[in-house]
């Protein structure tokens, strides 16, 4: 076991899978010589050579378009989009082509591609560097959307993504890149996509969250004297509705927490599914704690925008008091 942070766990997963699978190729802006803006791919070009880890121009549409062709040609490209806000120029390639290729060709071609994307706020970056667009891509059939909340999960989930036959967007919460360390097996292991994790068990209320927000939820739970169950989705799409429904049926109450804006955030989908599956067990309306329906502010107000333990605690109180 090694004591790793999120960056190191992802780097280790890439090394181990690239050593096993010669078809894995990494590409993106500054990922080769510099090892990426967050140093996630540090030393990989030295280790595997410039043919398998290479820098690209600042052209996200071109990065993803090239990756689609590589994937259809038998490789497994791992393009990095430097910040989640830069997914915009690549949207057409991802949604109109990568996600649809299996259906469009009636299974003749697939696009085994893992798109790595740093995501979320909390690092004092400007706009287009701090958003949480997971709901946009979860709305797209043909894509899987994954967001780990810990180094252990990051390694196991990424390995599973690198073995997928269809495109996956692997969102990496930059707020916790180096904020958390935990024991991570150096040996190979995988975590199944679409399977949530029960972070802690409880009987009074369920919290559902993912990514960096899981950390704030844990802080709120530690400050509470009630028995609270925390579900980390791990995979946004497909998400583990059975795990969520089982927990809410047990507790009768639910708070959903995410960084993205409230309106049409993925928390709305979760709330709707809970209503459909657990209506007769609910003791209170589902509460949502989310970012505001506004552009992410600059750093002086950034932490006021992001859900924190105080806002989560308030939602827990309101849900229990209903």
C-alpha positions in Angstrom: 0.0 0.0 0.0 1.2 3.5 -0.8 0.0 6.8 0.8 -1.1 8.8 -2.2 -3.0 11.9 -3.1 -5.4 12.1 -6.0 -2.8 13.2 -8.5 -0.4 10.4 -7.6 -3.2 7.8 -7.7 -4.3 8.8 -11.2 -0.7 8.9 -12.4 -0.1 5.4 -11.0 -3.3 4.1 -12.7 -2.1 5.5 -16.1 1.4 4.0 -15.7 0.1 0.5 -14.8 -2.5 0.4 -17.6 0.0 1.8 -20.2 2.5 -0.9 -19.3 -0.2 -3.5 -19.9 -1.9 -2.0 -22.9 0.2 -0.6 -25.8 -2.9 0.9 -27.4 -3.3 3.5 -24.6 -2.1 6.9 -25.9 -2.1 10.2 -23.9 -2.5 13.6 -25.6 -3.4 17.1 -24.6 -2.1 20.6 -24.0 1.2 20.6 -22.0 0.7 17.0 -20.8 4.0 15.8 -22.2 7.1 17.9 -21.4 5.5 19.7 -18.5 3.4 16.8 -17.2 0.1 18.8 -17.4 -0.9 22.0 -15.6 -1.6 20.0 -12.5 1.3 17.6 -13.1 -1.0 14.5 -13.3 1.0 13.1 -16.3 4.4 14.1 -14.9 7.3 11.9 -16.2 5.0 9.8 -18.4 6.5 11.1 -21.6 10.0 10.2 -20.4 8.7 6.8 -19.4 6.7 5.9 -22.5 8.1 8.2 -25.2 6.7 11.0 -27.3 4.7 8.7 -29.5 2.4 7.6 -26.6 2.4 10.8 -24.6 2.4 14.0 -26.7 1.5 17.6 -26.5 -1.1 19.2 -28.8 -2.0 22.6 -30.0 -4.5 24.7 -28.0 -7.4 23.3 -30.0 -9.9 21.2 -27.9 -12.1 20.3 -30.9 -9.0 19.0 -32.7 -7.8 17.1 -29.6 -11.1 15.2 -29.3 -11.6 14.8 -33.1 -8.1 13.3 -33.4 -8.9 11.0 -30.4 -12.1 9.8 -32.0 -10.2 8.8 -35.1 -7.5 7.1 -33.1 -10.1 5.2 -31.1 -12.0 4.0 -34.2 -8.6 2.9 -35.5 -7.9 0.5 -32.7 -6.2 2.7 -30.0 -7.5 3.8 -26.6 -6.7 7.6 -26.5 -6.7 9.4 -23.2 -7.1 13.1 -24.1 -6.8 15.7 -21.4 -8.9 18.9 -21.5 -6.9 21.2 -19.4 -9.9 22.8 -17.6 -13.6 21.8 -17.7 -14.6 25.2 -19.1 -12.6 24.3 -22.3 -14.9 21.4 -23.0 -17.1 23.9 -24.9 -15.1 23.9 -28.1 -15.0 20.1 -28.1 -18.7 19.7 -27.3 -19.7 18.9 -30.9 -17.0 16.2 -31.3 -18.0 14.6 -28.0 -21.8 14.7 -28.3 -22.3 14.5 -32.0 -19.7 12.0 -32.8 -18.0 10.1 -30.0 -21.2 9.4 -28.1 -23.2 8.4 -31.2 -20.6 6.3 -33.2 -21.7 2.9 -31.9 -25.3 3.6 -32.7 -24.6 5.4 -36.0 -22.5 2.4 -37.3 -24.8 -0.2 -35.7 -21.9 -1.5 -33.7 -19.4 -1.6 -36.5 -17.3 1.0 -34.7 -16.9 2.0 -31.1 -15.0 4.8 -29.5 -12.9 3.5 -26.6 -11.7 6.9 -25.2 -11.2 8.2 -21.7 -11.4 12.0 -21.6 -9.7 13.3 -18.5 -10.9 16.7 -17.2 -10.0 18.7 -14.1 -13.3 20.0 -12.7 -14.8 22.3 -10.1 -13.9 25.3 -8.0 -12.0 26.0 -4.8 -8.5 26.7 -6.2 -9.0 30.5 -6.9 -9.0 30.1 -10.6 -10.9 32.5 -12.9 -14.1 31.7 -14.8 -14.0 28.8 -17.3 -11.6 27.1 -14.8 -14.0 26.4 -12.0 -17.3 25.0 -13.4 -19.0 21.6 -12.8 -20.7 20.6 -16.1 -21.3 17.0 -15.3 -25.1 17.2 -15.8 -24.6 18.4 -19.4 -22.7 15.2 -20.3 -24.9 12.9 -18.2 -27.7 14.1 -20.4 -26.0 12.6 -23.5 -26.7 9.0 -24.3 -23.6 7.1 -25.3 -21.3 8.7 -22.7 -20.4 7.5 -19.3 -19.6 10.2 -16.7 -17.3 9.5 -13.7 -16.2 11.7 -10.8 -14.1 10.2 -7.9 -13.9 11.7 -4.5 -10.8 10.0 -3.1 -7.4 8.7 -4.3 -8.5 5.1 -3.8 -11.6 5.6 -5.9 -9.7 7.6 -8.5 -7.3 4.8 -9.3 -9.8 2.0 -9.4 -12.4 3.9 -11.4 -9.8 5.2 -13.9 -8.6 1.6 -14.6 -12.2 0.6 -15.3 -12.6 3.6 -17.7 -9.4 2.6 -19.5 -10.9 -0.8 -20.2 -14.2 0.5 -21.5 -15.2 0.1 -25.2 -17.1 3.3 -25.3 -16.3 7.0 -24.4 -16.0 8.0 -20.8 -15.6 11.5 -19.3 -13.4 11.2 -16.2 -13.8 14.4 -14.1 -11.1 15.0 -11.6 -12.1 17.4 -8.8 -9.1 19.8 -8.7 -10.0 21.1 -5.2 -9.0 17.8 -3.7 -6.1 16.9 -6.1 -3.6 17.3 -3.2 -5.9 17.9 -0.2 -6.5 14.2 0.6 -4.1 11.3 1.1 -5.0 7.7 1.8 -3.7 4.2 1.4 -4.0 3.0 -2.2 -3.0 -0.5 -3.2 0.0 -0.5 -5.6 -1.3 -3.7 -7.1 -4.0 -3.7 -9.8 -7.6 -3.3 -8.8 -10.8 -1.9 -10.4 -14.0 -0.4 -9.2 -17.2 -1.0 -11.3 -18.7 2.0 -13.1 -22.3 2.6 -12.1 -21.8 1.4 -8.5 -22.1 3.9 -5.6 -20.2 3.8 -2.4 -21.7 4.0 1.1 -19.2 6.3 2.8 -20.9 6.0 6.2 -24.1 4.3 7.3 -27.0 6.0 9.1 -30.7 5.7 9.8 -32.0 9.3 10.1 -31.2 10.9 6.8 -29.4 10.2 3.5 -26.9 12.5 1.8 -26.1 11.9 -1.8 -23.1 13.6 -3.3 -20.0 13.1 -5.5 -16.6 14.6 -6.2 -15.1 17.3 -3.9 -18.5 17.9 -2.3 -18.2 14.6 -0.5 -15.5 16.1 1.7 -17.9 19.0 2.8 -20.6 16.4 3.5 -18.3 14.5 5.8 -17.5 17.6 7.7 -21.2 18.3 8.2 -21.9 14.8 9.3 -19.0 15.0 11.8 -20.7 18.1 13.3 -24.1 16.5 13.6 -25.4 14.4 16.4 -27.8 12.5 14.1 -27.3 9.2 12.3 -26.6 10.2 8.7 -25.9 7.9 5.7 -23.6 9.3 3.0 -23.8 7.9 -0.6 -20.9 8.8 -3.0 -22.3 8.2 -6.5 -18.8 7.8 -8.0 -20.4 7.5 -11.4 -22.8 10.3 -12.4 -24.0 8.4 -15.4 -25.1 5.7 -15.2 -25.8 6.4 -11.5 -26.6 3.8 -8.9 -30.3 4.5 -8.4 -30.8 1.3 -6.5 -28.3 2.3 -3.8 -29.8 5.7 -3.5 -33.4 4.3 -3.3 -32.5 1.7 -0.8 -30.9 4.2 1.5 -33.7 6.7 1.2 -36.3 4.0 1.8 -34.5 3.3 5.0 -34.0 6.8 6.3 -37.1 8.6 4.7 -35.1 11.8 4.2 -32.6 13.0 1.6 -30.2 15.9 1.0 -28.4 16.1 -2.4 -25.2 18.1 -2.6 -23.2 19.2 -5.6 -21.1 22.2 -6.8 -23.0 22.8 -10.1 -25.8 25.4 -10.3 -29.1 24.3 -8.8 -31.3 24.6 -11.8 -31.0 21.4 -14.0 -28.1 20.2 -11.9 -27.9 16.4 -11.6 -29.4 16.7 -8.1 -32.7 17.4 -9.8 -32.6 14.0 -11.6 -31.8 12.3 -8.3 -34.7 14.0 -6.5 -37.0 13.0 -9.3 -35.9 9.4 -9.2 -36.3 9.3 -5.4 -39.9 10.6 -5.8 -40.6 7.9 -8.3 -39.0 5.1 -6.3 -39.5 6.2 -2.6 -42.6 8.4 -2.5 -44.4 6.4 0.1 -41.3 6.2 2.3 -40.4 10.0 2.2 -40.9 11.9 5.4 -39.8 15.3 3.9 -39.2 16.9 0.5 -35.7 16.2 -0.9 -33.4 19.1 -0.1 -30.7 20.3 -2.6 -27.5 22.1 -1.7 -25.8 23.4 -4.8 -24.0 26.2 -6.5 -26.0 29.3 -7.3 -27.6 30.0 -10.7 -24.9 32.4 -11.6 -21.5 32.3 -13.2 -18.8 31.2 -10.8 -17.5 34.4 -9.2 -13.8 35.4 -8.9 -11.8 34.1 -6.0 -12.9 36.5 -3.3 -16.5 35.1 -3.5 -15.7 31.6 -4.7 -16.0 29.9 -1.4 -19.4 31.7 -0.8 -20.6 30.1 -4.1 -19.5 26.6 -3.3 -21.6 24.4 -1.0 -19.8 24.1 2.4 -20.4 22.2 5.6 -22.4 25.0 7.0 -24.9 25.0 4.1 -25.1 21.2 4.2 -25.7 21.3 8.0 -28.6 23.8 7.5 -30.2 21.5 4.9 -29.8 18.5 7.2 -31.6 20.5 10.0 -34.4 21.7 7.7 -35.0 18.2 6.3 -35.1 16.6 9.8 -37.3 19.4 11.1 -39.9 19.1 8.4 
